[in-house]
Amino acid sequence: MTQHHDIVLQLDDISQAYDRHLVVRNLSLTLNQGEIGCLLGESGCGKTTVLRIIAGFEPLLNGTVKLNGKTVSAPENTLPPAKRNIGMVFQDYALFPHLTIADNVGFGLRKFSHVERVHRIQEALELVGLYAEHSKYPHEVSGGQQQRVALARALAPKPQLLLMDEPFSNLDVTLRERLSMEVRDILKENGTTALFVTHNQHEAFAVADRIGVMHNGEIQQWDGSHQLYHEPLTPRIAEFVGEGALITGTVKKDRTVESGLGPLQGSFNVDFPSGSAVKILIRPEDIIHTEDSPVTAEVLRRNFRGANVLYNLRLDNGDKVQALVPSHCEHQPGERIGIRPDVRHLVLFADS
């Protein structure tokens, strides 16, 4: 059991509505000291509203927000944002163009003495690896460096919690991947507790310890990336996280499911009685391409990815699956290829 004082952020049953339309509904989560959490979902699912509630920019319809055990938001009273000691990093960085990088980082430190302010600016810039650039202006450094300046500015006051709203979405893909790993390292080195929102699951997997998959203002699963990928709680999460397909099957005895891939055997995530109609989650890595297999499938589409090719395949019963195949095997749409399932842990859902 986690000791209660280790919990930095606790959301209990929070809801918020605009024009009587619930945008966040009965949402609960906890973040422990030093953990990085992520709210992952498509735009409009309510994830940014949750950040704004935590920061104090939005009132609550019901529920409570606690920071280190102290209630900061409830329907009847809300602690002002400035009194919450929360750091924020926005999508557009919000840096002041007329201030140097050092002065940008020092902007939120006016309550400290001059000596302490100088010390904290230096510490924060060293943490993000930009102390050498401290006298430059934002336009004189790259987009990735501007993002790290925004991070240094948010960390300089030593907030109890850091909130980041789509922090990497303005960067190109390669920089985004590198920076998301760097930001994780910086936050871990600093022991910062953080919550960020994104619609990009690669980012969520790269940065977060725990991820909440959001849909319609609710968290459908709050878990580590391994669990979300291998033990999704709903068909929607199964299809939303990672790549994969749901195919039809019938449960037989002896832990076997009959399917368009033939009989599949292994451990089940949920026990279904024999004869149950189910949907089975099949990931691309669960399908092995072997020329001499009795099971074949038609190639519908191929997506070349360098080291491997992602094939979209149609089974004889019409179900579709994906397979990740080394790229020296060259097959065109319309061809039939031999495949063999290699599924050890069967993720099954009721076929309603």
Secondary structure by P-SEA (a helix, b strand, c coil): ccccccccbbbcbbbbbcccccccccccccccccbbbbbccccccaaaaaaaaaacccccccccccccccccccccccccccccbbbbbcccccccccccaaaaaacccccccaaaaaaaaaaaaaaaccccccccccccccaaaaaaaaaaaaacccccbbbbccccccccaaaaaaaaaaaaaaaaaacccbbbbcccaaaaaacccbbbbcccccccccccccccccccccaaaaaaccbbbbbbbbbbccccccccccccccccccccccbbbbbbbbccccbbbbccccbbbbbcbbbbcccbbbbbccccccbbbbbbccccccccccbbbbbbbbcccccccccc
